Amino acid sequence: MKWATRANVHVDRAACAWLIRRFIDPGAEFVFLDNPAEVPPGATPFDMRGAALGHHQGRCSFETALASFDLTADPALEEIGRIVHEADLADGRYDAPTAAGLDVLIRGVSLISASDDATLAVTDQLFDGLYEHIRQHLLSGRPPA
């Protein structure tokens, strides 16, 4: 399936792409648009103005996707949602000290990547690691060694 978003991937778009590939559509193909009005036919837009999978009711696109695809029962994904929310919106809604570091890492990766696809190749691993760290912490009650 094709998914469309704005070019120049940052934290919310990277998180959404990871969520889509990891939990919704493992064969996802992403299209990065300079003009959000040019979503290809059949592509599902995300993290774009007016998209169903966008910012709604004070939530970032990642949080909207979690709710839309009924993934809110996974506490690790919920925690990532809080982190991404704070990294993207910085509105102080959540106590998410990890947010600032995640934002800096993804901005840095986007600065050295040759393309948005290259950025996602790295950020997918960052989110895999973040997910596993949070999951193990929640299972054991303490941060992984």
C-alpha positions as CSV (number, residue, x, y, z in Angstrom):
1,M,0.0,0.0,0.0
2,K,1.1,3.6,-0.7
3,W,1.3,6.2,2.1
4,A,2.0,9.9,1.4
5,T,3.4,12.5,3.7
6,R,5.3,15.8,3.5
7,A,9.0,15.8,2.4
8,N,11.8,16.5,4.9
9,V,10.8,13.9,7.6
10,H,11.0,14.9,11.2
11,V,9.9,13.2,14.4
12,D,6.2,12.8,14.0
13,R,6.4,11.7,10.3
14,A,9.3,9.3,11.1
15,A,7.3,7.8,14.1
16,C,4.2,7.4,11.9
17,A,6.2,5.7,9.1
18,W,7.8,3.3,11.7
19,L,4.4,2.5,13.2
20,I,2.9,1.9,9.8
21,R,5.7,-0.5,8.7
22,R,6.0,-2.2,12.1
23,F,2.3,-2.7,13.1
24,I,0.0,-1.8,10.2
25,D,1.5,-2.5,6.7
26,P,4.9,-4.2,6.6
27,G,5.1,-3.7,2.9
28,A,4.4,0.0,3.1
29,E,5.7,2.3,0.3
30,F,6.2,5.9,1.2
31,V,5.8,8.9,-1.1
32,F,7.3,12.2,0.1
33,L,5.6,15.3,-1.3
34,D,6.8,18.9,-1.7
35,N,3.2,19.8,-2.4
36,P,0.7,18.2,0.0
37,A,-2.1,18.8,-2.6
38,E,-0.5,16.2,-4.9
39,V,-1.3,13.0,-3.0
40,P,-1.2,10.2,-5.6
41,P,-4.4,8.3,-6.2
42,G,-4.8,5.4,-3.8
43,A,-2.2,6.7,-1.3
44,T,-3.2,7.2,2.3
45,P,-1.9,10.6,3.5
46,F,-0.5,11.1,7.0
47,D,0.9,14.0,9.0
48,M,-0.4,16.5,6.5
49,R,-2.9,19.3,7.0
50,G,-6.4,17.9,6.5
51,A,-5.4,14.2,6.6
52,A,-7.4,11.8,8.8
53,L,-4.1,10.6,10.1
54,G,-2.9,14.1,11.2
55,H,-3.1,16.4,14.1
56,H,-6.5,16.3,15.7
57,Q,-7.9,17.3,19.1
58,G,-4.5,18.3,20.5
59,R,-2.9,15.0,19.4
60,C,0.1,14.6,17.1
61,S,-0.3,12.4,14.0
62,F,1.3,9.4,15.8
63,E,-1.3,9.5,18.6
64,T,-4.0,9.8,16.0
65,A,-2.7,6.7,14.1
66,L,-2.5,4.8,17.4
67,A,-6.2,5.5,18.0
68,S,-7.2,5.0,14.4
69,F,-5.6,1.6,14.1
70,D,-6.7,0.5,17.6
71,L,-3.1,0.2,18.9
72,T,-3.7,1.9,22.2
73,A,-3.7,-1.4,24.2
74,D,0.1,-1.6,23.8
75,P,1.5,0.4,26.7
76,A,4.9,0.7,25.0
77,L,3.3,2.4,22.0
78,E,1.3,4.6,24.3
79,E,4.6,5.8,25.9
80,I,6.2,6.4,22.5
81,G,3.1,8.4,21.7
82,R,3.7,10.7,24.7
83,I,7.4,11.0,23.7
84,V,6.6,11.8,20.1
85,H,3.8,14.3,21.2
86,E,6.3,16.2,23.3
87,A,9.0,16.1,20.7
88,D,6.7,17.4,18.0
89,L,4.4,19.8,19.9
90,A,6.5,20.7,23.0
91,D,3.3,21.7,24.8
92,G,4.2,20.3,28.2
93,R,1.2,17.9,28.2
94,Y,3.4,14.9,29.1
95,D,6.4,14.5,31.3
96,A,8.6,13.0,28.5
97,P,12.3,13.8,29.1
98,T,13.3,11.5,26.3
99,A,11.4,13.7,23.8
100,A,14.2,16.4,23.4
101,G,16.9,13.8,22.7
102,L,14.7,11.9,20.2
103,D,13.9,15.2,18.4
104,V,17.6,16.1,18.2
105,L,18.6,12.7,16.9
106,I,16.0,12.6,14.2
107,R,16.8,16.2,13.1
108,G,20.5,15.3,13.0
109,V,19.8,12.2,10.9
110,S,17.6,14.2,8.5
111,L,20.5,16.7,8.0
112,I,23.0,14.0,6.9
113,S,20.6,11.7,5.0
114,A,20.6,11.7,1.2
115,S,16.8,11.2,1.1
116,D,13.7,10.8,3.3
117,D,13.9,7.0,2.6
118,A,17.5,7.1,4.0
119,T,16.3,9.0,7.1
120,L,13.5,6.4,7.7
121,A,16.1,3.5,7.4
122,V,17.9,5.0,10.4
123,T,14.9,6.2,12.4
124,D,13.1,2.8,12.0
125,Q,16.0,1.4,14.0
126,L,15.8,4.2,16.6
127,F,12.1,3.5,17.1
128,D,12.7,-0.2,17.3
129,G,15.3,0.4,20.0
130,L,13.0,2.8,21.9
131,Y,10.1,0.4,21.7
132,E,12.1,-2.5,23.0
133,H,13.7,-0.4,25.8
134,I,10.2,0.8,27.0
135,R,8.7,-2.7,26.6
136,Q,11.4,-4.3,28.7
137,H,11.2,-1.6,31.3
138,L,7.4,-2.1,31.6
139,L,7.8,-5.8,31.8
140,S,10.5,-5.8,34.5
141,G,9.6,-2.6,36.3
142,R,13.1,-1.3,35.9
143,P,15.2,0.1,33.0
144,P,17.0,-2.6,31.0
145,A,20.7,-2.9,31.9
